[in-house]
């Protein structure tokens, strides 16, 4: 039985947790749970006012990762500029696929969701569930790109919007 590889995360590092997006490790603590000593990352998600404790030996297994590298960010931005790929499947199936992409924590997959669900002013109105998915994906994308580029989320959101509107022209 092999032990899970211990990740190289440290306090004050920004990380991406698949189901919640960008958070910051504020400490590593030990707790006793059911008679076992566990080493835990204490991660704060400021925007959501949430604190999460993740066992250090399970972090990689559950998909926790460092912020995206420059290459991945460039690929995600290139993806945003691309043409939307909307499948002809039923909305419930597409919504499920979009949700899986958002919760995967994969920046490029999230960029695909934003690209595919973005509506220009002259296009048809989005349904409520479509708008919810779009806003969730856009928020995740914006937070990570802002953290990677050391910018605030408002200016990063404007840059993303400019990219999306520019591709439609």
SVG drawing of the C-alpha trace seen along z (x, -y; Angstrom):
<svg xmlns="http://www.w3.org/2000/svg" viewBox="-35 -47 42 49">
<polyline fill="none" stroke="black" stroke-width="0.4" points="0.0,0.0 1.6,-3.2 1.2,-6.5 -0.2,-9.4 2.5,-11.8 2.7,-14.8 2.0,-18.0 4.3,-21.0 1.9,-23.6 2.8,-26.1 1.0,-28.7 0.2,-31.8 0.1,-29.9 -2.9,-30.4 -4.4,-27.2 -7.3,-26.0 -9.7,-23.6 -11.9,-22.0 -15.3,-22.5 -14.7,-26.0 -12.1,-27.7 -9.2,-29.9 -8.4,-29.9 -5.4,-30.7 -3.7,-28.3 -3.4,-30.2 -1.9,-27.4 -1.1,-23.7 -2.4,-22.2 -2.7,-18.9 -6.0,-17.6 -7.0,-14.3 -9.9,-12.8 -11.4,-9.4 -8.1,-8.6 -5.9,-9.4 -3.6,-12.4 -4.2,-14.3 -2.2,-17.0 -4.5,-19.5 -4.3,-22.4 -6.5,-25.3 -7.7,-27.0 -9.7,-30.3 -12.0,-31.2 -12.3,-35.0 -15.1,-35.7 -17.3,-32.8 -16.4,-33.5 -15.6,-29.9 -12.8,-27.9 -11.9,-24.4 -9.6,-21.8 -8.1,-19.3 -5.9,-16.4 -2.4,-17.0 -2.1,-13.5 -5.4,-13.7 -4.9,-17.2 -3.5,-15.9 -5.9,-13.0 -9.0,-15.3 -7.6,-17.6 -6.2,-20.5 -3.5,-22.3 -1.3,-25.4 -2.5,-28.3 -2.2,-27.8 1.1,-28.4 1.6,-31.1 1.2,-28.5 -2.2,-27.3 -3.3,-30.9 -2.4,-31.7 -4.2,-28.6 -7.3,-29.6 -7.3,-33.1 -6.9,-31.7 -9.8,-29.4 -12.0,-32.4 -11.2,-34.0 -12.3,-30.9 -15.7,-30.2 -18.4,-28.9 -19.0,-25.2 -22.6,-24.5 -23.7,-20.9 -27.1,-20.0 -27.8,-17.7 -30.6,-18.4 -30.0,-21.3 -30.1,-19.1 -27.2,-17.0 -25.2,-20.0 -25.8,-21.7 -24.5,-18.6 -21.4,-18.6 -20.8,-22.3 -21.2,-21.8 -18.6,-18.9 -16.2,-21.2 -16.6,-24.0 -16.1,-21.6 -13.1,-20.0 -11.0,-23.0 -9.4,-22.8 -8.9,-26.4 -9.1,-25.6 -12.4,-23.6 -13.8,-26.5 -12.8,-28.9 -14.6,-26.7 -17.8,-27.0 -17.5,-30.8 -16.8,-30.9 -19.8,-28.6 -22.3,-30.3 -21.3,-33.9 -24.1,-35.9 -23.5,-39.1 -26.1,-41.8 -27.7,-40.9 -28.1,-37.2 -31.1,-35.5 -31.6,-35.8 -30.1,-33.2 -32.3,-31.0 -31.9,-31.3 -29.9,-28.0 -27.7,-28.9 -27.0,-32.3 -26.2,-30.7 -23.7,-28.3 -22.1,-31.1 -21.7,-33.4 -20.2,-30.6 -17.7,-29.7 -16.9,-33.4 -16.3,-34.0 -14.0,-31.0 -12.0,-32.0 -11.8,-35.6 -10.6,-34.7 -7.8,-32.5 -6.6,-34.8 -6.7,-37.7 -4.6,-35.7 -2.1,-34.5 -1.7,-38.0 -1.7,-39.8 -4.6,-42.0 -7.9,-42.8 -11.0,-40.8 -12.8,-43.8 -10.1,-44.8 -9.6,-41.1 -13.4,-40.8 -13.2,-43.8 -10.3,-42.2 -12.2,-39.0 -15.3,-40.8 -13.3,-42.8 -11.9,-39.5 -15.4,-37.9 -17.0,-40.9 -14.1,-41.3 -14.3,-37.8 -18.0,-38.4 -17.1,-41.4"/>
</svg>
